[in-house]
Amino acid sequence: MAGSGKERIAAMKLTIEYDGAALPLEIQRDGAGWRFQLDGAAERCAEVREAEPLVYSVLLDGRSYEARVEEAADSLVVVIAGHRFEIGVRDPRRWSRKHGGAGKEGRYDVMASMPGKVIRVLVAAGDEVVARQGLMVVEAMKMQNEMKAVRSGRVISVAAREGATVAAGELLAVIE
């Protein structure tokens, strides 16, 4: 928005867990509004204003909604027009025991913790890795950071490509 005096904030990638599905969400503040894209659908815009603590006025597609947010143990409950939606929000920049990947079994996603550039990819799909083994090197803020496996497993996929720029929360690899 040139000349508006309001800067555009870098996009943030989160994972929203709703009704048993993990959905990627990309959001970006753009002046008074927000641009968002959920699970690969078309990008949409909404205006969101905080009416009072944990109560928001949302203008989306010409319709106005009131969204009340309640914090639960590992999720948020959002109430809109009497409908309750329990939503888990995973921000890859914040580690948690539940989503940190330190468990003994199952799949875990290796995510970029901040925007940067992939300098080297050290593994390929199918490789066996051990805990603390280097997976890739990402340069962020003029520092090279080696992304390491949090536990042993097999690399299922590698989304990161050498020379590619990655956003915070972007999927780099999947280990099982």
C-alpha positions in Angstrom: 0.0 0.0 0.0 2.2 2.8 -1.2 1.7 6.1 0.5 -0.8 4.8 3.1 1.7 5.2 5.9 0.9 1.6 7.0 3.5 -0.9 6.3 2.8 -4.4 5.2 3.9 -7.0 7.8 5.6 -10.2 6.5 3.4 -13.2 6.0 3.2 -15.6 8.9 2.5 -19.3 8.4 0.7 -21.3 11.0 -1.0 -24.7 11.2 -4.7 -24.7 12.3 -6.0 -27.9 13.8 -9.8 -28.2 13.3 -12.1 -31.2 13.3 -9.2 -33.6 13.2 -7.4 -31.9 10.3 -4.2 -29.9 10.2 -4.7 -27.0 7.8 -2.0 -24.6 6.7 -2.9 -20.9 7.2 -0.9 -18.0 5.9 -1.8 -14.5 7.2 -0.5 -11.1 6.5 -1.5 -7.7 7.9 -2.1 -5.2 5.1 -2.9 -1.7 6.4 -6.2 -1.9 8.3 -7.0 -5.4 7.0 -5.7 -8.9 6.9 -5.0 -11.1 3.9 -5.3 -14.8 4.5 -5.1 -18.1 2.7 -6.4 -21.3 4.4 -5.4 -24.7 3.1 -4.4 -23.6 -0.4 -7.8 -21.9 -1.1 -8.0 -18.5 -2.8 -6.5 -15.6 -0.9 -9.2 -13.6 1.0 -9.2 -10.3 2.9 -10.9 -9.3 6.1 -11.0 -6.3 8.4 -10.6 -7.2 12.1 -11.0 -4.8 15.0 -10.8 -5.6 18.7 -14.1 -4.4 20.2 -13.0 -5.4 23.7 -10.6 -7.9 25.1 -11.1 -11.2 23.3 -14.1 -9.9 21.3 -13.5 -9.0 17.7 -15.5 -7.3 15.0 -14.8 -9.0 11.6 -15.9 -7.7 8.2 -15.6 -10.4 5.6 -17.2 -10.5 2.1 -19.4 -7.5 3.0 -20.8 -9.3 6.1 -20.1 -8.4 9.7 -19.4 -11.0 12.4 -18.7 -10.8 16.1 -16.1 -13.4 17.2 -15.6 -14.1 20.9 -12.4 -16.0 21.8 -12.0 -18.2 24.8 -8.7 -19.8 25.7 -8.7 -23.5 26.5 -5.9 -25.8 27.6 -4.3 -26.5 24.2 -6.6 -24.6 21.9 -8.8 -21.6 21.3 -12.6 -21.7 21.3 -14.1 -19.1 18.9 -17.8 -18.4 19.1 -19.5 -16.8 16.1 -23.2 -16.5 15.8 -23.7 -19.1 18.6 -21.5 -21.7 16.8 -18.5 -22.9 18.8 -15.3 -23.8 17.0 -12.4 -25.4 18.9 -9.2 -24.6 17.1 -5.6 -25.6 17.8 -3.1 -23.1 16.5 0.5 -24.3 16.0 3.1 -21.5 15.5 6.3 -23.2 14.4 8.3 -20.4 16.0 7.2 -21.6 19.4 8.2 -25.0 20.7 5.8 -27.1 22.7 6.0 -30.7 24.1 2.9 -31.6 22.1 4.2 -30.4 18.8 7.9 -30.2 19.3 8.6 -33.5 17.6 10.4 -35.0 20.6 8.0 -37.9 20.9 9.2 -41.5 20.2 6.8 -42.4 17.4 4.9 -40.9 14.5 5.6 -38.2 12.0 7.1 -34.8 12.7 7.5 -31.8 10.5 10.7 -29.8 10.4 9.6 -26.2 10.0 11.6 -22.9 9.5 11.7 -21.0 12.7 12.3 -17.7 11.0 12.6 -16.3 7.5 15.9 -17.2 5.8 17.7 -18.8 2.8 18.4 -22.5 2.5 22.2 -22.8 2.1 22.6 -26.6 2.2 20.3 -29.6 2.2 22.1 -32.5 4.0 19.5 -35.3 3.6 17.2 -36.7 1.0 13.9 -38.6 1.1 14.4 -42.1 2.2 17.5 -41.3 4.4 17.7 -42.7 7.9 18.7 -40.0 10.5 19.6 -40.1 14.1 18.8 -37.6 16.8 20.7 -34.4 16.5 21.9 -35.2 13.0 22.1 -32.1 10.7 19.3 -32.0 8.1 19.9 -28.6 6.4 21.6 -25.2 6.9 19.4 -22.1 6.8 20.9 -18.6 6.9 18.8 -16.1 8.8 19.9 -12.6 10.0 23.4 -13.2 8.6 23.9 -16.4 10.7 23.9 -19.9 9.5 21.8 -22.3 11.5 21.9 -26.1 11.2 18.5 -27.6 11.5 18.8 -30.9 13.3 16.6 -34.0 13.8 15.0 -34.1 17.2 14.9 -37.9 17.1 15.9 -40.8 15.0 13.7 -41.7 12.0 13.4 -41.9 8.2 13.1 -38.8 6.0 9.8 -39.0 4.3 10.1 -35.8 2.2 12.3 -32.8 1.8 10.6 -29.6 0.7 13.6 -27.3 1.2 15.8 -26.6 -1.9 19.3 -25.1 -1.8 19.1 -21.4 -2.6 15.4 -21.1 -1.8 14.1 -18.4 0.4 11.8 -19.7 3.2 9.2 -18.0 5.4 8.8 -18.6 9.1 6.6 -21.7 9.6 7.4 -23.1 6.1 7.7 -26.9 5.9 11.3 -27.9 5.3 11.2 -31.7 5.7 9.0 -34.5 7.2 10.5 -37.3 9.3 8.8 -40.5 10.5 
